[in-house]
């Protein structure tokens, strides 16, 4: 993925699109994480697309129909199977096996929700309390 290297050993310039839904607090935190990541990886440019919950799924559906989904998307359990079964999400399993995506120490609870038909298509951002 973003670890591609040219024959000279210098990282190749990569541009990725990141989409999520949320409120201003989530926007601020996500943009800060992007800023930190791109400072550590200056060869990577991340173009961000934020939308509120209302309209997010319509926007993603339109992008999917146009074969123009962002590279990284915030997803929801209600839709992940539908997108995975339409082959719109990358199987991350080979990247995990190769340790390109190192999930060592990540609890299964953060990966199990991203499994669809034995393929890892997502990793959780966190957990929610379903009831108190």
GROMACS elastic network, one bead per residue, 0.5 to 0.9 nm:
[ bonds ]
;  ai    aj funct       b0    kb
    1     4     6  0.63574   500
    1    95     6  0.85162   500
    1   100     6  0.79867   500
    2     5     6  0.87929   500
    2    11     6  0.87379   500
    2    12     6  0.85036   500
    2    13     6  0.89171   500
    2    14     6  0.68156   500
    2    16     6  0.88510   500
    2    44     6  0.74023   500
    3    11     6  0.73105   500
    3    12     6  0.83236   500
    3   100     6  0.78918   500
    4    11     6  0.64046   500
    4    12     6  0.62655   500
    4    13     6  0.89557   500
    4    14     6  0.87138   500
    5     8     6  0.77667   500
    5     9     6  0.56957   500
    5    10     6  0.59380   500
    5    12     6  0.56264   500
    6     9     6  0.53437   500
    6    10     6  0.58326   500
    6    11     6  0.62279   500
    6    12     6  0.60310   500
    7    10     6  0.76892   500
    8    11     6  0.86570   500
    9    12     6  0.88318   500
   11    14     6  0.86496   500
   11    43     6  0.63844   500
   11    44     6  0.89126   500
   12    43     6  0.65135   500
   12    44     6  0.83256   500
   13    42     6  0.84051   500
   13    44     6  0.58654   500
   13    45     6  0.77381   500
   14    43     6  0.62424   500
   14    45     6  0.61549   500
   14    46     6  0.84192   500
   15    43     6  0.84726   500
   15    44     6  0.57840   500
   15    46     6  0.57714   500
   15    47     6  0.72354   500
   16    44     6  0.74360   500
   16    45     6  0.62265   500
   16    47     6  0.61285   500
   16    48     6  0.85599   500
   16    70     6  0.74815   500
   16    71     6  0.57997   500
   16    72     6  0.74588   500
   17    45     6  0.84563   500
   17    46     6  0.56305   500
   17    48     6  0.58782   500
   17    49     6  0.74284   500
   17    69     6  0.84702   500
   17    71     6  0.51459   500
   17    72     6  0.62182   500
   17    73     6  0.83180   500
   18    46     6  0.66435   500
   18    47     6  0.61220   500
   18    49     6  0.60847   500
   18    50     6  0.83510   500
   18    70     6  0.57822   500
   18    71     6  0.61546   500
   18    73     6  0.57602   500
   18    74     6  0.81552   500
   19    47     6  0.85648   500
   19    48     6  0.59395   500
   19    50     6  0.57114   500
   19    51     6  0.78484   500
   19    60     6  0.89618   500
   19    69     6  0.89460   500
   19    70     6  0.63088   500
   19    71     6  0.81962   500
   19    72     6  0.63641   500
   19    74     6  0.62865   500
   20    27     6  0.84091   500
   20    30     6  0.88136   500
   20    48     6  0.82936   500
   20    49     6  0.66038   500
   20    50     6  0.51915   500
   20    51     6  0.64494   500
   20    52     6  0.82357   500
   20    53     6  0.87894   500
   20    56     6  0.78840   500
   20    72     6  0.86238   500
   20    73     6  0.59346   500
   20    75     6  0.78226   500
   21    26     6  0.82614   500
   21    27     6  0.82057   500
   21    49     6  0.85362   500
   21    50     6  0.55764   500
   21    53     6  0.53602   500
   21    54     6  0.86052   500
   21    56     6  0.63823   500
   21    74     6  0.71156   500
   21    75     6  0.89496   500
   22    25     6  0.77702   500
   22    26     6  0.56077   500
   22    27     6  0.64406   500
   22    50     6  0.71672   500
   22    51     6  0.65464   500
   22    52     6  0.51891   500
   22    53     6  0.63686   500
   23    26     6  0.54202   500
   23    27     6  0.61580   500
   23    28     6  0.86894   500
   23    50     6  0.89687   500
   23    51     6  0.84292   500
   23    52     6  0.66265   500
   23    53     6  0.86794   500
   24    28     6  0.60411   500
   24    29     6  0.86116   500
   25    28     6  0.51656   500
   25    29     6  0.62902   500
   25    30     6  0.85720   500
   26    29     6  0.51294   500
   26    30     6  0.59478   500
   26    31     6  0.84104   500
   27    30     6  0.51805   500
   27    31     6  0.60131   500
   27    32     6  0.84854   500
   27    50     6  0.70923   500
   28    31     6  0.52383   500
   28    32     6  0.61351   500
   28    33     6  0.86799   500
   29    32     6  0.50834   500
   29    33     6  0.62260   500
   29    34     6  0.86628   500
   30    33     6  0.50875   500
   30    34     6  0.62169   500
   30    35     6  0.85886   500
   31    35     6  0.61071   500
   31    36     6  0.86825   500
   31    48     6  0.79530   500
   32    36     6  0.62416   500
   32    37     6  0.85714   500
   33    36     6  0.51551   500
   33    37     6  0.60839   500
   33    38     6  0.85707   500
   34    37     6  0.50637   500
   34    38     6  0.60247   500
   34    39     6  0.84761   500
   34    46     6  0.70326   500
   34    48     6  0.86858   500
   35    38     6  0.53308   500
   35    39     6  0.61750   500
   35    40     6  0.87276   500
   35    46     6  0.88617   500
   36    39     6  0.52170   500
   36    40     6  0.63985   500
   36    41     6  0.86409   500
   37    40     6  0.52012   500
   37    41     6  0.60597   500
   37    42     6  0.83078   500
   37    44     6  0.85732   500
   38    42     6  0.51999   500
   38    43     6  0.75921   500
   38    44     6  0.59801   500
   38    45     6  0.66384   500
   38    46     6  0.74614   500
   39    42     6  0.54086   500
   39    44     6  0.88728   500
   41    44     6  0.57202   500
   41    45     6  0.86046   500
   42    45     6  0.73765   500
   49    70     6  0.85739   500
   50    56     6  0.84982   500
   51    54     6  0.77621   500
   51    55     6  0.71431   500
   51    56     6  0.57180   500
   51    59     6  0.87604   500
   52    55     6  0.66827   500
   52    56     6  0.62400   500
   53    56     6  0.52832   500
   53    57     6  0.76105   500
   54    57     6  0.75948   500
   54    58     6  0.83841   500
   55    58     6  0.52426   500
   55    59     6  0.60687   500
   55    60     6  0.86626   500
   56    59     6  0.51585   500
   56    60     6  0.62499   500
   56    61     6  0.86433   500
   57    61     6  0.60033   500
   57    62     6  0.85206   500
   57    79     6  0.89446   500
   58    61     6  0.50627   500
   58    62     6  0.62085   500
   58    63     6  0.86135   500
   59    62     6  0.51802   500
   59    63     6  0.62133   500
   59    64     6  0.85959   500
   60    64     6  0.59820   500
   60    65     6  0.85254   500
   60    68     6  0.88698   500
   60    69     6  0.67031   500
   60    70     6  0.84966   500
   61    64     6  0.50080   500
   61    65     6  0.61485   500
   61    66     6  0.86254   500
   61    69     6  0.85324   500
   62    65     6  0.51126   500
   62    66     6  0.62828   500
   62    67     6  0.86155   500
   62    68     6  0.83861   500
   62    69     6  0.85789   500
   63    66     6  0.50793   500
   63    67     6  0.61005   500
   63    69     6  0.50037   500
   63    70     6  0.79963   500
   64    68     6  0.57614   500
   64    69     6  0.52847   500
   64    70     6  0.89806   500
   64    88     6  0.73817   500
   65    68     6  0.75415   500
   65    69     6  0.86051   500
   66    69     6  0.79153   500
   67    88     6  0.88222   500
   68    71     6  0.89047   500
   69    72     6  0.83971   500
   69    73     6  0.82301   500
   69    88     6  0.81679   500
   70    73     6  0.62821   500
   74   122     6  0.89612   500
   74   125     6  0.85937   500
   75    78     6  0.85014   500
   75    79     6  0.71346   500
   75    80     6  0.64123   500
   75   122     6  0.79874   500
   75   124     6  0.89105   500
   76    79     6  0.56214   500
   76    80     6  0.60146   500
   77    80     6  0.52958   500
   77    81     6  0.74981   500
   77   113     6  0.71195   500
   77   114     6  0.80600   500
   78    81     6  0.75603   500
   78    82     6  0.83433   500
   79    82     6  0.53918   500
   79    83     6  0.64140   500
   79    84     6  0.87018   500
   80    83     6  0.52668   500
   80    84     6  0.60317   500
   80    85     6  0.85397   500
   80    89     6  0.84849   500
   80   113     6  0.89739   500
   80   114     6  0.76039   500
   80   116     6  0.80566   500
   80   121     6  0.81450   500
   80   122     6  0.82529   500
   81    84     6  0.50180   500
   81    85     6  0.59361   500
   81    86     6  0.85070   500
   81   114     6  0.88247   500
   81   115     6  0.87028   500
   81   116     6  0.62039   500
   81   117     6  0.88261   500
   82    85     6  0.53492   500
   82    86     6  0.64116   500
   82    87     6  0.89013   500
   82    88     6  0.88536   500
   83    86     6  0.52321   500
   83    87     6  0.64980   500
   83    88     6  0.53253   500
   83    89     6  0.63486   500
   84    87     6  0.50207   500
   84    88     6  0.56519   500
   84    89     6  0.52084   500
   84    90     6  0.79292   500
   84    91     6  0.85787   500
   84   116     6  0.68446   500
   84   117     6  0.88549   500
   84   119     6  0.88109   500
   84   121     6  0.70036   500
   85    88     6  0.75304   500
   85    89     6  0.84484   500
   85   116     6  0.80368   500
   85   117     6  0.86349   500
   86    89     6  0.80296   500
   87    90     6  0.73285   500
   87    91     6  0.88442   500
   89    92     6  0.88386   500
   89   121     6  0.59150   500
   89   122     6  0.82398   500
   90    93     6  0.89308   500
   90   119     6  0.88365   500
   90   120     6  0.82137   500
   90   121     6  0.58442   500
   90   122     6  0.85652   500
   91    94     6  0.72752   500
   91    95     6  0.83841   500
   91   119     6  0.55968   500
   91   120     6  0.55180   500
   91   121     6  0.50392   500
   91   122     6  0.83697   500
   92    95     6  0.53309   500
   92    96     6  0.63362   500
   92    97     6  0.87946   500
   92   101     6  0.78576   500
   92   119     6  0.71758   500
   92   120     6  0.52621   500
   92   121     6  0.57133   500
   92   122     6  0.75407   500
   93    96     6  0.50933   500
   93    97     6  0.61663   500
   93    98     6  0.86103   500
   93   101     6  0.88066   500
   93   118     6  0.87946   500
   93   119     6  0.61945   500
   93   120     6  0.54127   500
   93   121     6  0.78786   500
   94    97     6  0.50641   500
   94    98     6  0.61267   500
   94    99     6  0.84880   500
   94   100     6  0.85526   500
   94   101     6  0.88041   500
   95    98     6  0.51030   500
   95    99     6  0.59952   500
   95   100     6  0.50474   500
   95   101     6  0.52369   500
   95   102     6  0.80135   500
   96   100     6  0.61201   500
   96   102     6  0.58679   500
   96   103     6  0.67433   500
   96   120     6  0.88759   500
   97   100     6  0.77508   500
   97   101     6  0.80169   500
   97   102     6  0.83760   500
   98   101     6  0.74443   500
   98   102     6  0.82470   500
   99   103     6  0.76642   500
   99   104     6  0.85631   500
  102   105     6  0.87203   500
  102   106     6  0.87725   500
  103   106     6  0.52310   500
  103   107     6  0.84595   500
  103   111     6  0.88496   500
  104   107     6  0.84886   500
  106   109     6  0.82671   500
  106   110     6  0.67769   500
  106   111     6  0.78171   500
  107   110     6  0.56409   500
  107   111     6  0.72052   500
  107   112     6  0.89925   500
  108   111     6  0.51136   500
  108   112     6  0.56811   500
  108   113     6  0.87804   500
  109   112     6  0.54751   500
  109   113     6  0.71150   500
  109   124     6  0.82860   500
  109   127     6  0.85290   500
  110   113     6  0.67573   500
  110   114     6  0.78629   500
  110   123     6  0.59900   500
  110   125     6  0.75964   500
  110   126     6  0.69769   500
  110   127     6  0.77559   500
  111   114     6  0.53413   500
  111   115     6  0.68558   500
  111   120     6  0.73847   500
  111   121     6  0.89735   500
  111   122     6  0.69860   500
  111   123     6  0.50623   500
  111   124     6  0.63014   500
  112   115     6  0.53553   500
  112   116     6  0.88046   500
  112   120     6  0.80362   500
  112   122     6  0.87907   500
  112   123     6  0.80723   500
  112   124     6  0.86374   500
  113   116     6  0.81373   500
  113   120     6  0.87331   500
  113   122     6  0.74873   500
  113   123     6  0.74131   500
  113   124     6  0.71468   500
  114   119     6  0.80237   500
  114   120     6  0.54908   500
  114   121     6  0.53058   500
  114   123     6  0.55349   500
  114   124     6  0.70840   500
  115   118     6  0.59111   500
  115   119     6  0.53196   500
  115   121     6  0.60609   500
  115   122     6  0.70480   500
  115   123     6  0.87246   500
  116   119     6  0.52514   500
  116   120     6  0.64843   500
  116   121     6  0.68999   500
  117   120     6  0.84504   500
  120   123     6  0.77986   500
  123   126     6  0.88729   500
  124   127     6  0.74201   500
  128   131     6  0.88022   500
  129   132     6  0.69582   500
